[in-house]
Amino acid sequence: MVRAGSVRRESDSSLFSRGRLDTLSPQKRSELMARIRTKDTEPELRLRRWLHAQGLRYRLHDTALPGRPDIVFPSRKKVVFVHGCFWHRHDNCGLATHPKTRAEFWRAKFASNVARDRAKEAALLAAGWGVLIVWQCELDDLKRIGRRVLRFLDRGRTSTGGL
């Protein structure tokens, strides 16, 4: 029922779609979600700039490897994944919050992300690659995490900081 003098927006009906309240129209929600990147994220770019400044050269997102690692050092057979704490569920991290709406959807989504991350890491290790996981929140101290990456590159094949 629309009261006299009130204006019904086109998106009003979509606010209550599937029994949940969304403050954004479907078009705005779609635009927002489309801006979430899978590569060349700000945390990844920060680490890449630091590594490049240290004289290290690497390949990006090698499609021949499981999971298309963010940073690949082919000559050392080492890869680095830069994980966002929210999407990849960094344990005990304030950035790994839980959305309050659609809790079951998000629980399943996050569980799927974590399972996929583990499978990618296992496949890389089985193929003889060293794997390092760098978390978004760790990049607040870029020098410390940079030293960790350098130690990882100088070591034998191991899995470090995995899930």
HUDAPE-V549958 format. One record per residue. N is the residue number from 1. OMEGA is omega in degrees with one decimal (none if undefined). Layout:
BEGIN
n=N omega=OMEGA
n=N omega=OMEGA
END
This chain:
BEGIN
n=1 omega=-179.0
n=2 omega=179.2
n=3 omega=176.9
n=4 omega=178.3
n=5 omega=178.2
n=6 omega=-179.6
n=7 omega=178.1
n=8 omega=177.5
n=9 omega=-179.6
n=10 omega=-174.9
n=11 omega=-177.8
n=12 omega=-178.4
n=13 omega=-178.5
n=14 omega=179.6
n=15 omega=-175.5
n=16 omega=-178.9
n=17 omega=179.7
n=18 omega=172.3
n=19 omega=179.0
n=20 omega=-179.5
n=21 omega=176.4
n=22 omega=-177.7
n=23 omega=179.3
n=24 omega=174.9
n=25 omega=178.2
n=26 omega=179.8
n=27 omega=179.5
n=28 omega=178.8
n=29 omega=179.1
n=30 omega=178.6
n=31 omega=-179.9
n=32 omega=-178.9
n=33 omega=179.4
n=34 omega=-179.7
n=35 omega=178.1
n=36 omega=-173.9
n=37 omega=175.4
n=38 omega=175.2
n=39 omega=-175.7
n=40 omega=176.4
n=41 omega=-179.3
n=42 omega=177.3
n=43 omega=179.3
n=44 omega=179.8
n=45 omega=178.5
n=46 omega=-179.7
n=47 omega=179.5
n=48 omega=177.8
n=49 omega=-179.0
n=50 omega=-179.8
n=51 omega=179.1
n=52 omega=178.8
n=53 omega=177.5
n=54 omega=178.5
n=55 omega=-179.7
n=56 omega=177.0
n=57 omega=-171.3
n=58 omega=174.6
n=59 omega=-178.4
n=60 omega=167.9
n=61 omega=-177.5
n=62 omega=-177.3
n=63 omega=178.7
n=64 omega=-178.6
n=65 omega=177.7
n=66 omega=176.0
n=67 omega=-178.0
n=68 omega=-177.2
n=69 omega=-177.8
n=70 omega=-177.2
n=71 omega=-176.6
n=72 omega=174.9
n=73 omega=-172.5
n=74 omega=-176.8
n=75 omega=179.2
n=76 omega=-176.3
n=77 omega=180.0
n=78 omega=176.5
n=79 omega=176.9
n=80 omega=171.4
n=81 omega=173.8
n=82 omega=-175.5
n=83 omega=169.7
n=84 omega=-175.2
n=85 omega=-179.3
n=86 omega=-173.3
n=87 omega=-175.5
n=88 omega=171.2
n=89 omega=176.6
n=90 omega=-178.3
n=91 omega=175.2
n=92 omega=179.4
n=93 omega=179.4
n=94 omega=178.7
n=95 omega=-179.5
n=96 omega=-178.9
n=97 omega=178.5
n=98 omega=176.5
n=99 omega=-177.1
n=100 omega=179.1
n=101 omega=178.1
n=102 omega=-174.0
n=103 omega=-178.1
n=104 omega=177.2
n=105 omega=-177.1
n=106 omega=177.8
n=107 omega=179.7
n=108 omega=-179.9
n=109 omega=-178.7
n=110 omega=178.6
n=111 omega=177.8
n=112 omega=178.4
n=113 omega=-177.9
n=114 omega=179.1
n=115 omega=178.6
n=116 omega=178.1
n=117 omega=179.9
n=118 omega=-179.7
n=119 omega=178.5
n=120 omega=-179.3
n=121 omega=179.8
n=122 omega=179.7
n=123 omega=178.6
n=124 omega=178.7
n=125 omega=179.1
n=126 omega=179.3
n=127 omega=176.2
n=128 omega=179.6
n=129 omega=171.2
n=130 omega=-175.2
n=131 omega=174.3
n=132 omega=176.0
n=133 omega=174.6
n=134 omega=-178.4
n=135 omega=-179.9
n=136 omega=-176.4
n=137 omega=-179.9
n=138 omega=-177.1
n=139 omega=172.6
n=140 omega=175.8
n=141 omega=-171.8
n=142 omega=179.8
n=143 omega=-179.7
n=144 omega=-179.1
n=145 omega=176.4
n=146 omega=177.4
n=147 omega=177.7
n=148 omega=177.9
n=149 omega=179.5
n=150 omega=177.1
n=151 omega=178.5
n=152 omega=-178.7
n=153 omega=-178.9
n=154 omega=-177.9
n=155 omega=172.5
n=156 omega=-175.8
n=157 omega=176.3
n=158 omega=170.9
n=159 omega=-174.8
n=160 omega=175.2
n=161 omega=-178.8
n=162 omega=-174.5
n=163 omega=none
END
